[in-house]
Amino acid sequence: MPDPIFDPNDLPNIPLEDRGYGYLAGTELFLVRHGQSMTNIYQNLVSYDPNLTALGWAQALHVGEYMAREFPVDVVISSPLRRAHSTALAVAHAQGLEVIKMPGLEEFFAAFYEEMPLHHPTRPWWGRSDWTPTSEGAPGFTAFRDRVLTTLADILETWAGKRICVVSHGGAMGVITAAMVGSNQLSVWQHNTGISHFLWPEWKRWMVMFINRREHLLNLNPDDYPHPPETEPGEGDFYRIPEGLIQSWSDLPAHPQLAFLSNHLRRTDRILFIQPPDPLTPLRVSLRSRGAVILSDDLQLLEAGELRRAVLNANHIRYQYLFLPLPYPEGYFDYVVIPEGRRQVGEDEIARVTRDGAGVLRYRA
């Protein structure tokens, strides 16, 4: 007899089309984990919202190029956290898209593994075959799972029938993967920028196409992206930050032509640095600003600056790769700082992101 609880009419009405699979396809969901983050490699770095390492930026650029070539999508959605958003920018930029931030995709902030019973495929939950996570038995896990799955439901409903790329974190991707394969709790190790793909075909049940694909990293040599020289090797593949690397903001030097800005800026100002002379000047100058963005295509500069930003817990400052066009709305910045003679970013693009009456400061590098 048919299941009295299940009604086929309750399935969502997902548009289907021919995409060359040999059958009609509806929604496609791609999951991409962020590139290597600062806290993935620096074992003594404590940061609420770390960004990517130089290698992490390279991984993001590679996965963005690969997705554009092999798996073009209609929409790119990201966790609001820096490491995911930075990776999503690379994916979106390669396809001429903008990133949509979705709160709810953030990573968990406390381990909940002790809430999960042991499991083996021939001995389900070690004799507890009826076990399911509940808010009483696994409050940390269920709270995290429900947050992520509520966001997933919104995404799948809003972009039904589209090719969706979600860039998030290992834990969040594990929860989504478990849901897609119908598991209460499934441990899935996700490598940095690993890609997973799920598809809704014409026979109306989710199909797993692949999990944790990463051939886009085959030609990427981590040794080509060294960490800042003052960092120290730690245990295993980890590194450590020397104690007292930065004692205070006053320890940071600034380019002589730009040092005056640290006293000139107001708390309400937003400032944009394009190809700064070093990783430290933007930090020193941005002490009093509401928001500062540092754009560079020098991956070592991005990691060195992010290392110090994270140590200082300067959450109003963001290091980003120099994507063009600039991923910021019109009139967003009060000041733009750029070296003289640098024509990588056109005048029209600088004017677009600069507020009326704001200053464009050019200095001799």
N, C-alpha and C positions, 0 to 999 in steps of 0.2 A: 504494500500500500504506500502511496506517496506520503511524504513527511507532512503532517498537518500544519507544522509551524512555518514551513517554507512556501512562499508564494512567488512563482517566477515573475509575476507582474511587479514585484517589489524591486526587481533589478533596475538600476538606472538606465535611462534611455541614452546610450552612448553612440554618437555618430560613428559610422564605419566607412572606410574607403580603401581603395586598392593602392598599396604602397610598395608593391613588388614582392611581397612575401609569398605569394601563391594563394593567399586567402585575404579576406577583408580584415582590416585592423582598425581599432579604435584608439583609446588612450594608450600612450606609451610613457612609461615612467623610467627615467634614468636617475640613478643615485650616484653622486660623486662625493667622495670624502675630500676634505680640504688637503692642501699640500702640507709638507712638514712645517710644524709650528715651532715657535721658540721653546715652549714647554715640552714638546716632543723630544728635544735634544739637550736642553740645559736643565740638568736634574735639580739644581738649587735655585732656579728662577721661580719666583712666586708672582704670578700676574693674573689678574681677573680676566683680561681679554687680550691674550698675546696675538701677534701677527705672525707672518711667515718668516722663515729663514731664507737665505739666498737660494738654497736648494729647493725650499718650498715654493718660492716664486718661479724657479725654473720648471718644477713639476706642474705648476698651475698653467704656465704658458704652453707646455707640451700637451697637457690634457685639453686645453682650449683649442689648440690647432687640430688635434686628433678628432675631437668631437665635431668640429666644423666640417672636417673632411669625411668622416665615416658615419656620424650620427647627428645630422642637423636637427635642431629642435625649434619649437615655436616660442617657448618661454623658459627663462632661467630664474629660479627661485632660490633664495639663500637664507640660511640662518643669519641673524643680525651680527653675530660675533665676527671679529676682524678676520680670523684665519679662514673662515668659510666665505665671507663676503669678498675678500681679496681673490680667492680662487674662482668664485663665481664671476667676478669682473673679467677674468681672463677668458672664461668660457663664453660669456655673453659678448664681449668685445670681438672675439673671433667670428661671431655670426651676426654682428651688427645689431645686437639686442641690448636692452637695459636690464639690470638686475632688479628683481622685486624682493624686498626683504620681508620675511614672514616670521614674526615672533611665534614661538612655540617649537621651533626647530633647534633651539639651543641645546648644547650638551648638558648631561647631568652634572651636578656639582658634589655629589657624594656617592661613594661606592655602595651598591646594594646587593652585591654578590652573595653576602651571607644570608640574604632573604630567600635565595633560590635553593631548593632541594637538589641533591646530587641526582645525576641522570645518566642512564646508559640505555642504548636502544633496545637491548634485550631484557632490561629490567626497568620499565618506565617509572621514573621518580622513586626508584628503589621500593617498589611495592605500593606507592601512592598513585595509582593510575588515574584517580579522580582529581588530582591536585590542579588547581588553577590559582594564579596570583590574585589576591584580594587586598583591599586596603587595610584589612586587619592583619593578614599574614605577611604581606609584603608592601608596607605603606610607601617606602621610598620608590620601589620599582613601579608600582601601579600609578603613582602620581606622575612619574616621568613618562610612563607608557601612555597614559591617558592624554597628557599634554601634547605629545608628539602625534598621536593618532587623531586627535581632534583637528590638528593643523593639516594632517594628511587628508582627512575627509574634506576639508575646505578646499584644498588644492585640487583634488580629483573631481570635485563637483564644479568648481569654477572653470577649470580648463578641460572639461570632459571632451574626449575625442582628439585632444592635442598631444603633441610630443613635448613632454615636460622634463626638464632637468632640475633636480633638487640637489643643491650643494649644502652639505651639513657635516655631521660629526659621526665618529664610529659608533657611539652608543645610540644616537638617534637613527642612524641607518640600520643598526641591528634590530631595533624595535620595528621599523618599517618593513624590513625584510621578513621578520617573523610574521608580521601581519599578512604580508603578501602570500606567504606559503602556508598560512593557516596554523601557525604554532603559537602556543601560549607564551613560550619563552625559548628563544633560540640564540645561542652565542655565535656571532659571525665576526671573524677578524677582518677588518677593513684596512687595507694599506693606504697610505697617503696617495690621493687622487685615483684610487681604485674605482672602477665604474661597474655598476650593476644595472641590469635592464629587465623590466617587466612589461608585458604587453597584454592588452585586452583584445582577443581575437573574436571572430564572428560567432564562435561557439560559446562565448560569454562565460569564461572563467579565466582568471589571471594565469598567464603562462610565464615561467621563468626562462628568459633568454640566456642570461649569463650573470655571474656574480663575481665581483672583484677583478675585473679585467684591467690589465695594466701594461699592455705591449707598447703603449706610448712612451714608457720610461726605459725601453731597452737600450737606447743609444744615449741615455743620460748618465754621465759619470759623476757621482757625488764628489769625487776628489777635485773636480773643476770648480767647486763652490766652497772654498775654505771658510772657516769661521774667523771672526776677528782675532788678531794675533794675541790679544791679552787674555783670551779665554784659555782654559786648561782642560786637558783630557780628564774624564772622570771614569766611572766604572762602566765596563762594557763599551757600548758605542756612544755613551753620553759624554757631555762636556759640563764644565763647571764655570761659574763666574767668580773671579777672585773677590774675596771679601774686601769691602772698601773701594770697589771699582769707582763708585761715585758717592761722595759724601753729601753733596748738596748741589743745587743749581749753580752756585758760584764757582764750582769746579769746572764748569763747561766754558771753554773759550768760544769766541765768536769772530767771524771774519771782520777785519777792521772797518770796512765800509758799511757793515750792517749792524754793528754792535749797538748803535744809537737806537735802533728800532725797539730794543727791549724796554726802553723808557718811554718810547713814543706811543706804543700800542695801548689801547683802552681794553678794558675787560670785555666789552661787547664786540670787539673786532674779530673778523675771520681773516686769516692770512694764508696765501698760497705761495709755496716755494717751488719753482720749476728748475730742475737740475741744479741743486744747491752746491756750493763749493766743497762741502764736507758734511758729515752726518750730524755734527754737533751744533753748528750755528743755528739751524732752525729750532732746535730744542731751547737753546739759550735765549733766542729772540722771542720765542712764543710763550715765555713764562706767564705773561699777563693776558694772553689772548683767550677768547672764548673757544676758538677752534682754529687749528692750524693743520694744513695738509702739505706733505712733502712728496713731490713727484719726481721720480728718477728712474732711468733705465739701467742704472748701475746696481746690480743685485747685492754686491758686497756693501755698498753704502746703505742700502735699505736695511740689511741685517744689523750693521753696526749701529745705525740710528735707532732701530726698534729695540735692540738690546738695552740701550741706555734709557729709552722711553719707558720700557717695562720696569726697569730698576727704579726709576723715579716715580712710577705709577702715574704718569702724565697722560691721563685718558682723554684729554682734550686735543691731543696731537695724533695724527694718523700718517703713517708712511705708506705710500702706494706706488705701484709701478706706473710709468707714464704711458697710459693708454690715450689714444687720440681717436675721435674727438674727446675732450676732457669730460669725464663722467659726472659733471656737476651742472646744476641748473643755471639759468641766466641770472646775472647779478648776485652771485652767491658770496663773493669775496670782497672785503674792503681793501685789501692790499694784495698785489701780486709782485713777487720778487723773482727776477730772472737775469741771468748774465747778459752783458752786452754782446751783441753779435750772434746770439743764439737764435736761430731761425727755425728750430725744430717745431715750435708751436707758433702758428701764424698769428698775425696781429688781430685778425677778426675773431679768432678763438679766444685770445686773451681778453679782448673787449667784451665778448659774450658772457664770460663768467665773472667779470668785474662790475661791481656796483657803480652806478652813476656817481661821479664826483670822487671815486676812490682813487688810490694811488697805484701806479705801476712804477716800480723802482728797478732800474737797471744798474748793475754794478760791474766793475772790471774784475773778472775772475782771476 
